[in-house]
Amino acid sequence: MKDYVAEMGGAALGARLRRLSATIDADASRVYAARGVRFEQRWFGVINQLALVGPLGVRQLADALGITHASVSETRQSLERAGLIASEADPSDARRRVLTLSPSGKALVAQLRPLWAAFDDAARALDAEAGRVTEALARLEDALARKSLFERIADGAASRI
């Protein structure tokens, strides 16, 4: 059977990125499972920021990670259920939540640091092998910042109608 996504080239950019993300996340999950660690790859950004920076608000985390407030809030709920973080009302604004690592979260981070270093090494080596794809992704992000996909499609559709 043909690989439709590969055949479509740039036209299937979003599908290709989702497929790569799913592959990377699945392998990361296998690494954690092989070591008997209950850790979801989607938690990494929030946990790592809290470990590196300390207590942060949901908006601060969203901005630092370049993801939506809703995504951080969803991750926060999952991390709280797992007992890895705690959240409190922000003393300056009770509508906001400030997140911190729990004692269990701090212990898990300490346990995972060597493994995360191995992840970093593997990712850098993979990026080098693939021809510095992260540089191309940075150019893609810059291009989308200059003109969104929405705008590009709207302009293209207007010229076809």
FIPA-561400 format. One record per atom (N, C-alpha, C): residue in three letters; x, y, z. Coordinates in steps of 0.2 Angstrom, whole numbers, plus 5000, padded with zeros to 4 digits. Last residue first. Example, Ala and Ser with C-alpha at 12.3 -4.5 7.8 and 13.67 -1.06 7.14 Angstrom:
<lotors>
SER506449895035;SER506849955036;SER506450005039;ALA506649725039;ALA506249785039;ALA506649845039;
</lotors>
This chain:
<lotors>
ILE494151594966;ILE493451594965;ILE493251644960;ARG495551594967;ARG495251534963;ARG494451544962;SER495851694975;SER496051704968;SER495851644964;ALA495351654987;ALA495051714984;ALA495251714977;ALA496151544990;ALA495451534989;ALA495151594985;GLY497351614993;GLY497351564988;GLY496651554986;ASP496951685005;ASP497251724999;ASP497151674993;ALA496651585013;ALA496151635011;ALA496351675005;ILE497851525015;ILE497251485011;ILE496751535009;ARG498551625021;ARG498851595015;ARG498251555011;GLU497851635033;GLU497851695028;GLU498151665021;PHE498051505038;PHE497351535037;PHE497351585032;LEU499351505040;LEU499151465036;LEU498451485034;SER499951675042;SER499751615045;SER499451575039;LYS501451755040;LYS500851755037;LYS500551685039;ARG502451765050;ARG502451815045;ARG501751815042;ALA502351645057;ALA502251705061;ALA502151765056;LEU502651555046;LEU501951555049;LEU501751625053;ALA503951585045;ALA503551595040;ALA502851595042;ASP504351535058;ASP504451605056;ASP504051625050;GLU504151405057;GLU503751445062;GLU503851515060;LEU505051375047;LEU504251365046;LEU503951405051;ARG506251395053;ARG506051435047;ARG505251425046;ALA506151295063;ALA506151365065;ALA505951415059;LEU506251185054;LEU505551195058;LEU505551265061;ALA507551195050;ALA506951205045;ALA506351215048;GLU508151175062;GLU508251235059;GLU507751245053;THR507751045064;THR507551095069;THR507651165066;VAL508450965055;VAL507750975054;VAL507451035058;ARG509850935052;ARG509650995056;ARG508951015054;GLY509850805046;GLY510050865042;GLY509850935045;ALA509650695053;ALA509150715048;ALA509250785044;GLU510750695061;GLU510750645056;GLU510250665050;ALA510450795070;ALA511050805065;ALA510950755059;ASP509250745076;ASP509250805072;ASP509850815067;LEU509850635082;LEU509350625077;LEU509250685072;ALA510650705091;ALA510950655086;ALA510550645080;ARG509750765099;ARG510250805095;ARG510550765090;ALA509050655104;ALA508650705100;ALA509150745096;ALA510050595112;ALA509750555106;ALA509350605101;ASP510250695121;ASP510750675117;ASP510550635111;ASP508950705127;ASP509250765124;ASP509850745119;PHE508850575133;PHE508350605128;PHE508650655124;ALA509850585142;ALA509950535136;ALA509450555131;ALA509350675150;ALA509950695147;ALA510050645141;TRP508250605155;TRP508150665151;TRP508750685147;LEU508950515163;LEU508550495157;LEU508450545152;PRO509450605173;PRO509850565169;PRO509550535162;ARG508050655178;ARG508550695175;ARG509150655171;LEU507250565185;LEU507250565178;LEU507750605174;GLN507450585199;GLN507550515196;GLN507650515188;ALA507150715200;ALA507750695201;ALA507950625198;VAL505750705196;VAL506250745192;VAL506950725193;LEU505250635207;LEU505250605200;LEU505750645196;ALA505450725217;ALA505850655218;ALA505850625211;LYS504550825214;LYS505250835214;LYS505750775214;GLY503350755214;GLY503550785208;GLY504350795208;SER503250725228;SER503350675223;SER503550695216;PRO503150865233;PRO503750825234;PRO503850765230;SER502650955218;SER502450925224;SER503150885226;LEU502951105210;LEU503151035210;LEU502951005217;THR501651225207;THR502351205210;THR502351125210;LEU500751355200;LEU500851285200;LEU501551275203;VAL499451465203;VAL500151455203;VAL500351385204;ARG498051525195;ARG498351475198;ARG499051475197;ARG496851665196;ARG497451635193;ARG497651575198;ARG495951725204;ARG495651695198;ARG496251645195;ALA496651795214;ALA496351725216;ALA496051695210;ASP498051875213;ASP497451875209;ASP497151805210;SER499051875222;SER498951935219;SER498251935215;PRO499151735225;PRO499051785230;PRO498851855228;ASP498351615215;ASP498851665215;ASP498751725221;ALA497951465223;ALA497751525220;ALA498251575221;GLU498951325218;GLU498651365223;GLU498351435220;SER499351155215;SER499151225213;SER498751265218;ALA500651035213;ALA500051065217;ALA499951135214;ILE501150885205;ILE501150955206;ILE500550975211;LEU500950745206;LEU501650775204;LEU501650855205;GLY499750675207;GLY500150695213;GLY500850725212;ALA498950645197;ALA499550605198;ALA499950615204;ARG498150755197;ARG497850685199;ARG498450635200;GLU499050855193;GLU498750855200;GLU498550785202;LEU499250815180;LEU499850815184;LEU499550815192;SER497950835175;SER498250775175;SER498850765180;GLN497850975177;GLN497350935180;GLN497650865180;ARG498951025169;ARG498951035176;ARG498450985179;THR498450985156;THR499050955159;THR499050965166;GLU497451085155;GLU497251005155;GLU497850965158;SER498151205156;SER497651185161;SER497451115161;VAL498851195144;VAL499251195151;VAL498751175156;SER497851205135;SER498251145135;SER498651135142;ALA497351325138;ALA496851265139;ALA497351205139;HIS498351405134;HIS498151405141;HIS497751345143;THR499351335121;THR498751365124;THR498751365131;ILE501151355120;ILE500551315119;ILE499951355122;GLY502451405122;GLY502151415116;GLY501551375114;LEU503051395135;LEU503051335131;LEU502751345124;ALA502851515140;ALA503551495140;ALA503551435135;ASP501451535139;ASP501951575135;ASP502651545135;ALA501051435148;ALA500851435141;ALA501351475137;LEU501751475160;LEU501851415157;LEU501651415150;GLN500951595162;GLN501751595161;GLN501951535158;ARG499651545164;ARG499851585158;ARG500551595157;VAL499851475176;VAL499651435170;VAL499851475163;GLY501351525185;GLY500651525183;GLY500451495177;LEU502551435194;LEU502351475188;LEU501551475188;PRO503951395205;PRO503251405204;PRO503051455198;GLY505451355194;GLY505051365201;GLY504351375199;VAL506251335184;VAL506051405185;VAL505751405192;LEU506451195183;LEU507051245181;LEU506851315184;ALA505251135187;ALA505951115190;ALA506451165188;LEU504351195178;LEU504351205186;LEU504951185189;GLN504851145166;GLN504851225168;GLN504851235175;ASN504651015168;ASN505351035167;ASN505351115168;ILE503251005169;ILE503650975174;ILE504351015174;VAL502851055156;VAL502651085162;VAL503051065168;GLY503550965147;GLY503651035147;GLY503451075153;PHE503050835151;PHE503750855151;PHE503850925151;TRP501750785149;TRP501950815155;TRP502650855155;ARG501750715137;ARG501450775137;ARG501550815143;GLN502350585141;GLN502750635138;GLN502450705138;GLU501950535157;GLU501750545151;GLU502150595148;PHE502550405167;PHE502650475165;PHE502350475158;ARG502950285178;ARG502350315175;ARG502450385174;VAL504250175175;VAL504150245177;VAL503450265174;GLY504950065170;GLY504450055176;GLY504250125179;ARG505750065160;ARG506050085166;ARG505550085172;ALA504850045150;ALA505350005150;ALA505750005157;ALA504050165151;ALA503750105153;ALA504350045154;TYR505050265145;TYR504750265152;TYR504450195155;VAL505150205132;VAL505750215136;VAL505550225144;ARG503850215128;ARG504150155128;ARG504750155133;SER503650355127;SER503250315132;SER503550245133;ALA504550385117;ALA504650405123;ALA504250375129;ASP503850325106;ASP504550295108;ASP504650325115;ALA502750405106;ALA502650335107;ALA503350305109;ASP503250525102;ASP502950515109;ASP502850445111;ILE503750495089;ILE504250515095;ILE503950505102;THR502550465083;THR503050415083;THR503550435089;ALA501850585085;ALA501550525087;ALA502050475088;SER502650675077;SER502550685084;SER502250625088;LEU502550615064;LEU503150615068;LEU503050625075;ARG501150645062;ARG501450575062;ARG502050565066;ARG501050785063;ARG500750745068;ARG500950675068;LEU501850805051;LEU502150835058;LEU501750795064;ARG501050755041;ARG501750725042;ARG502050745049;ALA499950835042;ALA499850755044;ALA500550735045;GLY500450955039;GLY500150945045;GLY500150875047;LEU500850925025;LEU501350955030;LEU501050935037;ALA500450885013;ALA500250855019;ALA500650865025;ALA500950965004;ALA500250975005;ALA500050935011;GLY502350925003;GLY502150985007;GLY501450995008;GLY501950755000;GLY502450805001;GLY502150865005;MET501150654996;MET500850724996;MET501350774997;GLU501850534999;GLU501750554992;GLU501450624991;ALA501750535013;ALA502350545010;ALA502250565003;VAL500350505014;VAL500650565017;VAL501250585014;TYR500150385008;TYR499850445005;TYR500150505008;ASP501150255004;ASP501150305009;ASP500850375007;LYS500250114996;LYS500650174996;LYS500650225002;MET500449945000;MET500050005000;MET500450065000;
</lotors>
